[in-house]
Amino acid sequence: LLLPGGADLAPALYGQSPRPKCGKPCPGRDTAEPLLFAAARAQGKPVLGICRGCQLLNAVLGGTLYQDLSELPAAHLRHMDFFGRAKHVHTVTLAPGSRLAACRQQGAGVQGVNSMHHQALHTAAPGLAVAALSEDGVIEALEASAGPFCVGVQWHPEHLFHRDPFALAIFRAFVQAAQLVPAP
C-alpha cells in the first residue's frame, strides 16, 4: 500500500481539534486511508507512506502531529519548499540499523531530501521507531520496529528518484518487500 502526500490530516485522527494554521483536510481520504492501512497491515502487506501518508500511519497507530511547524519553536529549516521539489533543500540524519539506512549506499548518516510539508510528526506511535531527523530536530521518517515493511517519510522521493540513488532505493525496497508477500 502506497499512502501518498496531499491535504492535511484531520486533527481528530490524532485526538486534537483544528487550530488556525491547520489546512483543509480531505474527509474521503481521512475515512478510507485508515481502513486501507489496517487491511494492509492485517494481511502482512508492505506500506510506504509519503508526507501525508507518513503522518497518517503515525496517527492511526497512536502518534501525534504538529498541525503547523510554527508550533515547534526549534524548527527553522524551510520544510515547505514546493519550488525545490526536485532537489535537496535540507538534510536528515538516518538512524543506524533502520530500513532507510539500509537503502543508502553509505548506510546511516546525513542525507539530502526535498521538503514540502507544514505539518510534522510530534510523537511517534507505539511500535514505530524514528528513522530520520532533520537538522532542526523534526522527525522526518518513521518505520515499524517489527513486522512487515512499514516506512513513512516526510519528504517526496517520487520527485527525486530520477537523480538520487537513495530515493530510488526506497522504492526498490518497497517493491522488493511487496514481491515477498505470498499470493492469497
LUMVEXGU-318116 format. One line per field, with one value per residue: residue in one letter; x, y, z of N, C-alpha, C in turn. Coordinates in Angstrom, 3 decimals. Layout:
BEGIN
r <- [A; ...]
n_px <- [X; ...]
n_py <- [Y; ...]
n_pz <- [Z; ...]
ca_px <- [X; ...]
ca_py <- [Y; ...]
ca_pz <- [Z; ...]
c_px <- [X; ...]
c_py <- [Y; ...]
c_pz <- [Z; ...]
This chain:
BEGIN
r <- [L; L; L; P; G; G; A; D; L; A; P; A; L; Y; G; Q; S; P; R; P; K; C; G; K; P; C; P; G; R; D; T; A; E; P; L; L; F; A; A; A; R; A; Q; G; K; P; V; L; G; I; C; R; G; C; Q; L; L; N; A; V; L; G; G; T; L; Y; Q; D; L; S; E; L; P; A; A; H; L; R; H; M; D; F; F; G; R; A; K; H; V; H; T; V; T; L; A; P; G; S; R; L; A; A; C; R; Q; Q; G; A; G; V; Q; G; V; N; S; M; H; H; Q; A; L; H; T; A; A; P; G; L; A; V; A; A; L; S; E; D; G; V; I; E; A; L; E; A; S; A; G; P; F; C; V; G; V; Q; W; H; P; E; H; L; F; H; R; D; P; F; A; L; A; I; F; R; A; F; V; Q; A; A; Q; L; V; P; A; P]
n_px <- [0.851; 0.713; 0.775; 0.121; 1.253; -0.544; -3.543; -3.915; -3.988; -6.898; -7.247; -8.726; -8.056; -5.771; -6.469; -6.946; -8.290; -9.021; -6.635; -5.883; -3.827; -3.981; -4.464; -7.012; -8.615; -9.058; -11.915; -12.811; -10.438; -9.460; -11.218; -11.131; -8.361; -7.289; -8.679; -7.796; -5.081; -5.202; -6.206; -4.133; -2.014; -3.084; -3.034; -0.370; 0.972; 3.299; 3.853; 4.209; 4.498; 4.191; 4.901; 1.941; 1.033; 2.914; 2.362; -0.241; 0.021; 1.382; -0.483; -2.787; -1.780; -1.460; 0.209; 1.116; 0.685; 2.194; 0.188; 1.048; 4.285; 5.029; 4.328; 6.402; 9.048; 11.813; 12.042; 13.499; 14.232; 13.564; 10.838; 8.740; 8.951; 8.028; 9.094; 11.517; 11.163; 12.422; 14.994; 17.560; 16.786; 17.212; 18.889; 18.684; 19.266; 19.904; 18.826; 20.981; 20.904; 18.314; 15.648; 15.653; 18.300; 19.516; 18.804; 20.464; 23.517; 25.806; 24.929; 23.773; 23.611; 24.091; 21.753; 20.577; 17.373; 14.185; 11.514; 8.239; 6.206; 4.015; 2.853; 3.888; 5.458; 4.882; 4.820; 6.055; 4.217; 3.355; 5.342; 6.472; 9.542; 11.768; 13.255; 14.606; 15.843; 15.520; 17.870; 16.997; 15.683; 13.152; 11.028; 11.512; 11.149; 9.651; 9.465; 8.159; 9.041; 8.961; 7.792; 6.180; 7.412; 7.062; 7.159; 7.502; 7.991; 8.688; 9.521; 9.552; 10.235; 9.424; 9.801; 12.488; 13.747; 14.785; 17.268; 18.534; 20.038; 19.409; 16.685; 15.503; 16.217; 14.582; 12.050; 12.642; 13.169; 10.631; 9.126; 10.482; 9.832; 7.110; 7.111; 7.756; 5.537; 3.251; 0.952; -2.636]
n_py <- [-1.174; 2.086; 5.135; 8.253; 11.752; 14.829; 16.570; 18.185; 16.205; 15.303; 16.696; 15.298; 12.646; 12.277; 12.940; 15.705; 19.079; 21.208; 23.794; 27.284; 27.338; 24.932; 23.157; 22.562; 19.496; 16.283; 14.743; 12.295; 10.828; 10.801; 9.066; 6.696; 5.925; 5.129; 2.716; 1.221; 1.075; -0.410; -2.833; -3.604; -3.930; -5.988; -8.066; -8.444; -6.928; -4.771; -1.295; 1.990; 5.234; 8.528; 11.791; 13.162; 10.553; 9.371; 10.810; 9.935; 7.117; 7.240; 8.626; 6.896; 4.762; 5.726; 7.915; 11.460; 14.734; 17.868; 20.534; 22.607; 23.677; 25.961; 25.554; 24.282; 25.395; 25.168; 24.563; 25.556; 25.257; 25.350; 23.798; 23.771; 23.863; 24.132; 24.800; 23.610; 20.931; 18.985; 18.820; 18.633; 20.203; 20.377; 18.528; 15.197; 13.034; 9.717; 6.966; 4.600; 1.166; 1.258; 0.641; 2.554; 3.480; 1.243; 1.482; 3.356; 3.713; 4.340; 3.723; 4.497; 7.985; 11.356; 12.688; 14.275; 15.744; 16.576; 18.910; 19.464; 20.161; 21.375; 20.468; 18.250; 15.350; 14.721; 13.099; 9.812; 6.941; 4.102; 1.255; 2.257; 3.411; 6.172; 7.020; 8.951; 12.240; 15.774; 18.509; 20.430; 19.005; 17.968; 15.211; 13.184; 10.725; 7.540; 4.129; 0.794; -1.090; -3.783; -6.637; -6.614; -4.611; -1.291; 1.883; 5.358; 8.504; 11.990; 13.523; 13.774; 11.282; 10.566; 12.713; 12.847; 10.500; 10.119; 11.281; 10.773; 8.243; 7.221; 7.924; 6.414; 3.879; 3.600; 3.158; 0.807; -0.950; -1.051; -2.214; -4.660; -5.740; -6.057; -8.056; -10.242; -10.951; -13.532; -14.775; -14.515]
n_pz <- [0.000; -0.952; 0.504; -0.405; -0.532; 0.208; 1.112; 4.368; 7.337; 9.134; 12.298; 14.246; 13.858; 15.310; 17.848; 18.357; 18.207; 15.421; 14.743; 14.011; 11.930; 10.696; 7.733; 5.206; 5.559; 3.873; 3.806; 2.613; 2.093; 4.699; 5.861; 4.285; 4.005; 6.608; 6.912; 4.697; 5.354; 7.775; 6.763; 5.011; 6.834; 8.432; 6.617; 6.269; 4.392; 2.686; 3.519; 2.408; 3.337; 2.253; 3.047; 3.797; 3.959; 5.666; 7.983; 8.381; 8.878; 11.288; 12.911; 12.921; 14.288; 16.793; 17.277; 17.359; 15.801; 14.835; 14.044; 12.569; 11.651; 13.012; 15.606; 16.734; 18.318; 17.725; 15.036; 12.120; 9.525; 5.947; 5.505; 3.838; 0.744; -2.212; -4.650; -4.636; -5.133; -6.728; -5.820; -3.279; -0.282; 2.405; 5.039; 6.446; 9.220; 9.132; 11.033; 12.567; 11.614; 10.673; 8.279; 6.315; 6.421; 5.418; 2.792; 1.809; 0.206; 1.697; 4.197; 7.531; 8.388; 7.147; 4.868; 1.947; 1.325; -0.204; 0.605; 1.532; 3.423; 6.010; 8.237; 10.860; 12.328; 15.721; 18.224; 18.103; 17.176; 19.260; 18.651; 16.375; 15.148; 15.232; 12.267; 10.896; 11.386; 10.973; 10.614; 12.395; 14.303; 13.675; 13.277; 10.567; 9.407; 9.961; 11.019; 11.181; 13.973; 14.084; 12.209; 8.912; 6.108; 6.797; 6.340; 6.718; 5.242; 5.439; 3.329; -0.306; -2.191; -4.733; -6.378; -6.592; -7.389; -9.972; -10.015; -7.681; -6.046; -3.496; -3.076; -5.121; -4.194; -1.955; -3.092; -4.464; -2.314; -1.186; -3.300; -3.486; -0.975; -1.391; -3.302; -1.819; -0.419; -0.006; -2.486; -2.212]
ca_px <- [0.000; 1.410; -0.034; 0.801; 1.076; -1.802; -4.149; -3.636; -4.710; -7.865; -6.720; -9.471; -7.381; -4.737; -7.003; -6.885; -9.232; -8.272; -6.133; -5.955; -2.895; -4.226; -5.089; -8.270; -8.422; -9.830; -12.708; -12.842; -9.168; -9.354; -12.050; -10.713; -6.972; -7.068; -9.225; -6.855; -3.873; -5.492; -6.323; -2.791; -1.256; -3.659; -2.645; 1.087; 1.450; 4.156; 3.249; 5.104; 3.779; 4.946; 4.396; 0.666; 0.976; 3.726; 1.590; -1.403; 0.351; 1.705; -1.712; -3.689; -1.157; -1.463; 1.127; 0.510; 1.287; 2.098; -0.684; 1.861; 5.636; 5.175; 4.126; 7.684; 9.921; 13.159; 12.017; 13.979; 14.517; 12.453; 10.184; 7.692; 9.639; 7.477; 9.960; 12.667; 10.691; 13.326; 16.368; 17.721; 16.673; 17.828; 19.362; 18.186; 20.206; 19.258; 19.158; 21.706; 20.101; 16.960; 15.423; 16.078; 19.766; 19.865; 18.555; 21.516; 24.780; 26.745; 24.300; 23.302; 24.358; 23.372; 21.231; 19.765; 15.986; 13.344; 10.627; 7.026; 5.173; 3.948; 2.545; 5.030; 5.271; 5.205; 5.242; 5.980; 3.258; 3.939; 5.685; 7.195; 10.830; 12.223; 14.273; 15.358; 15.569; 16.120; 18.876; 16.347; 15.036; 11.844; 11.004; 11.321; 10.806; 9.318; 9.279; 7.739; 10.208; 8.806; 6.789; 6.452; 7.867; 6.144; 8.059; 6.915; 8.946; 8.060; 9.940; 8.897; 11.205; 8.913; 10.329; 13.952; 14.286; 15.469; 18.637; 19.031; 20.004; 18.742; 15.236; 15.150; 16.378; 13.396; 11.004; 13.079; 12.967; 9.182; 8.730; 11.047; 9.001; 5.828; 7.332; 7.923; 4.246; 2.634; -0.348; -3.748]
ca_py <- [0.000; 3.365; 6.247; 9.430; 13.063; 15.501; 17.508; 17.987; 15.162; 15.837; 16.584; 14.299; 11.359; 12.168; 13.392; 17.149; 19.945; 22.039; 25.108; 28.188; 27.089; 23.618; 23.279; 21.854; 18.055; 15.611; 13.770; 10.987; 10.143; 10.600; 7.902; 5.497; 5.505; 4.301; 1.370; 0.562; 0.810; -1.521; -4.061; -3.966; -4.434; -7.275; -9.057; -8.517; -6.272; -3.614; 0.043; 3.135; 6.493; 9.700; 13.060; 12.915; 9.116; 9.159; 11.362; 9.079; 5.859; 7.586; 8.976; 5.763; 3.846; 6.343; 9.046; 12.785; 15.660; 19.317; 20.970; 23.507; 23.721; 27.117; 25.061; 23.725; 26.575; 24.940; 24.350; 26.752; 24.956; 25.518; 22.499; 23.944; 24.423; 23.487; 25.071; 22.723; 19.541; 18.059; 18.970; 18.565; 21.531; 20.259; 17.165; 14.404; 12.041; 8.411; 6.183; 3.346; -0.046; 1.439; 0.212; 3.657; 3.475; 0.131; 1.934; 4.294; 3.016; 4.596; 3.364; 5.605; 9.225; 12.535; 12.529; 15.378; 15.443; 17.723; 19.146; 20.180; 19.946; 22.337; 19.649; 17.394; 14.352; 15.204; 11.909; 8.577; 5.957; 2.865; 0.301; 2.941; 3.982; 7.320; 6.563; 10.114; 13.552; 16.907; 19.255; 21.195; 18.093; 17.493; 13.802; 13.156; 9.376; 6.525; 2.793; -0.218; -1.741; -5.224; -6.988; -6.314; -3.278; -0.180; 3.032; 6.638; 9.596; 13.299; 14.106; 13.229; 10.603; 10.460; 13.837; 12.791; 9.186; 10.164; 11.788; 10.464; 6.790; 6.914; 7.994; 5.233; 2.691; 3.491; 2.496; -0.572; -1.722; -1.228; -3.200; -5.947; -6.226; -6.493; -9.317; -11.296; -11.285; -14.641; -14.510; -15.077]
ca_pz <- [0.000; -1.007; 1.008; -0.946; 0.070; -0.122; 2.065; 5.791; 8.042; 10.087; 13.656; 15.022; 13.720; 16.332; 19.127; 18.554; 17.496; 14.465; 15.128; 12.859; 10.827; 10.095; 6.423; 4.987; 5.360; 2.827; 4.562; 1.951; 2.367; 6.141; 6.181; 3.555; 4.171; 7.803; 6.654; 3.795; 6.128; 8.690; 5.960; 4.539; 7.990; 8.838; 5.611; 6.208; 3.172; 2.954; 3.452; 2.283; 3.482; 1.806; 3.559; 4.474; 4.236; 6.862; 9.089; 8.584; 9.551; 12.670; 13.638; 13.145; 15.247; 18.112; 17.391; 17.205; 14.839; 14.948; 12.959; 11.769; 12.206; 13.904; 16.970; 17.173; 18.351; 17.185; 13.582; 11.423; 8.121; 5.008; 5.333; 2.829; -0.416; -3.407; -5.793; -4.525; -5.097; -7.433; -5.336; -1.830; 0.325; 3.725; 5.275; 7.561; 9.705; 9.153; 12.222; 12.315; 11.698; 10.132; 6.890; 5.443; 6.352; 4.527; 1.419; 1.436; -0.041; 2.786; 5.465; 8.359; 8.218; 6.670; 3.514; 1.467; 0.952; -0.507; 1.735; 1.137; 4.444; 7.109; 9.401; 11.159; 13.364; 17.069; 18.964; 17.319; 17.677; 19.786; 17.594; 15.302; 15.551; 14.446; 11.321; 10.399; 11.976; 10.261; 11.377; 13.458; 15.240; 13.232; 12.862; 9.118; 8.951; 10.952; 10.462; 12.149; 14.559; 13.871; 11.211; 7.506; 5.702; 7.072; 6.400; 6.360; 5.079; 5.261; 2.060; -1.502; -3.051; -6.107; -7.153; -6.569; -7.768; -11.266; -9.879; -6.344; -5.834; -2.225; -3.300; -5.915; -3.347; -1.087; -3.893; -4.732; -1.089; -1.066; -4.312; -3.090; 0.132; -1.973; -4.019; -0.831; 0.157; -0.754; -3.111; -1.422]
c_px <- [0.891; 0.433; 0.657; 0.579; -0.261; -2.241; -3.742; -4.512; -5.676; -7.334; -7.460; -8.796; -6.259; -5.147; -6.934; -8.043; -8.418; -7.855; -6.056; -5.034; -3.033; -4.947; -6.361; -7.983; -9.258; -10.635; -12.751; -11.581; -9.013; -10.194; -11.485; -9.308; -6.699; -7.583; -8.301; -5.580; -4.082; -5.575; -4.948; -1.963; -1.771; -3.242; -1.128; 1.683; 2.323; 3.412; 4.378; 4.246; 4.687; 4.214; 3.096; 0.551; 1.778; 2.962; 0.394; -1.023; 0.733; 0.426; -2.587; -3.095; -0.994; -0.474; 0.393; 1.301; 1.308; 1.213; 0.021; 3.228; 5.880; 4.943; 5.425; 8.711; 11.285; 13.180; 12.429; 14.298; 13.317; 11.850; 9.107; 8.308; 9.172; 8.359; 11.187; 12.309; 11.645; 14.781; 16.384; 17.657; 17.136; 18.265; 18.616; 19.309; 19.458; 19.756; 19.907; 20.766; 18.692; 16.863; 15.877; 17.588; 20.230; 19.649; 19.678; 22.836; 25.750; 26.176; 23.817; 24.186; 23.473; 23.012; 20.411; 18.381; 15.306; 12.355; 9.446; 5.910; 5.200; 3.466; 3.743; 4.672; 5.701; 5.699; 5.074; 4.998; 3.987; 4.190; 6.375; 8.471; 11.155; 13.390; 15.089; 14.878; 16.203; 17.113; 18.265; 15.500; 13.653; 11.967; 10.642; 10.991; 10.573; 9.271; 8.883; 8.977; 10.126; 7.761; 7.174; 6.897; 6.765; 7.024; 7.283; 7.997; 8.192; 8.420; 9.256; 9.918; 10.730; 9.383; 11.853; 14.547; 15.081; 16.914; 19.283; 18.925; 19.312; 17.226; 14.762; 15.220; 15.203; 12.282; 11.382; 12.872; 11.480; 8.691; 9.260; 10.232; 7.662; 5.967; 7.445; 6.608; 3.603; 1.264; -1.455; -4.270]
c_py <- [1.229; 4.447; 7.537; 10.691; 13.664; 16.447; 17.193; 16.875; 15.817; 15.639; 15.561; 12.930; 11.186; 12.886; 14.874; 17.833; 20.807; 23.378; 25.970; 27.849; 25.707; 23.827; 22.461; 20.365; 17.538; 14.500; 12.378; 10.185; 9.860; 9.413; 6.636; 5.013; 4.750; 2.866; 0.577; 0.175; -0.383; -2.845; -4.522; -4.551; -5.809; -8.398; -9.174; -7.892; -5.075; -2.299; 1.064; 4.390; 7.651; 10.952; 12.845; 11.444; 8.737; 9.641; 10.473; 7.800; 6.117; 7.844; 7.755; 4.734; 4.480; 7.468; 10.360; 13.622; 17.075; 19.730; 21.967; 23.596; 24.937; 26.719; 24.514; 24.850; 26.376; 24.777; 25.636; 26.489; 25.277; 24.142; 22.573; 24.639; 23.703; 23.700; 24.172; 21.252; 18.555; 18.227; 18.831; 19.980; 21.551; 18.817; 16.519; 13.452; 10.732; 7.603; 4.908; 2.145; 0.074; 0.904; 1.304; 3.724; 2.360; 0.501; 2.839; 3.541; 3.149; 4.211; 4.593; 6.823; 10.324; 12.369; 13.760; 14.895; 16.729; 17.899; 19.985; 19.954; 21.059; 21.642; 18.738; 16.409; 14.937; 14.050; 10.692; 7.615; 4.767; 1.883; 0.924; 3.548; 5.167; 6.846; 7.713; 11.376; 14.625; 17.599; 20.026; 20.324; 17.609; 16.029; 13.762; 11.766; 8.470; 5.181; 1.841; -0.932; -3.255; -5.448; -6.595; -4.865; -2.262; 1.024; 4.276; 7.699; 10.899; 13.927; 13.361; 12.564; 10.467; 11.611; 13.798; 11.535; 9.203; 10.636; 11.423; 8.959; 6.392; 6.916; 6.776; 3.972; 2.509; 2.758; 1.051; -1.458; -2.023; -2.298; -4.587; -6.558; -6.744; -7.827; -10.494; -11.729; -12.394; -14.236; -15.154; -16.371]
c_pz <- [0.000; -0.572; 0.587; -0.126; -0.327; 0.970; 3.502; 6.348; 9.027; 11.507; 14.524; 14.951; 14.737; 17.618; 19.403; 17.838; 16.540; 15.073; 13.864; 11.682; 10.205; 8.767; 6.341; 4.765; 4.200; 3.503; 3.933; 2.225; 3.858; 6.608; 5.554; 3.896; 5.475; 7.627; 5.733; 4.520; 7.056; 7.933; 5.470; 5.676; 8.420; 7.891; 5.465; 4.969; 3.528; 2.765; 3.344; 2.340; 3.111; 2.286; 4.344; 4.844; 5.464; 8.096; 9.410; 9.322; 10.997; 13.473; 13.916; 14.098; 16.634; 18.327; 17.191; 16.203; 15.388; 13.778; 12.046; 12.441; 13.103; 15.362; 17.567; 17.160; 17.699; 15.667; 12.875; 9.955; 7.252; 4.738; 4.247; 1.626; -1.677; -4.632; -5.794; -4.567; -5.759; -7.006; -3.817; -1.262; 1.781; 3.905; 6.431; 7.971; 9.864; 10.348; 11.842; 12.505; 11.138; 8.706; 5.922; 5.331; 5.422; 3.059; 0.904; 1.313; 1.117; 4.148; 6.209; 8.131; 7.675; 5.197; 3.149; 1.065; 0.489; 0.649; 1.312; 2.149; 5.476; 8.375; 9.633; 12.258; 14.708; 17.932; 18.068; 17.990; 18.291; 18.640; 16.400; 15.876; 14.658; 13.578; 10.745; 11.106; 11.103; 11.189; 12.542; 14.381; 14.855; 12.809; 11.385; 8.578; 10.150; 10.257; 11.576; 12.662; 14.426; 12.785; 9.809; 7.297; 5.963; 7.347; 5.988; 6.304; 4.861; 3.922; 0.905; -2.423; -4.499; -6.987; -7.282; -7.204; -9.071; -11.157; -8.556; -6.089; -4.535; -2.399; -4.092; -5.068; -2.391; -1.842; -4.198; -3.511; -0.883; -2.044; -3.952; -1.934; -0.389; -2.687; -3.063; -0.194; -0.659; -1.324; -2.271; -2.008]
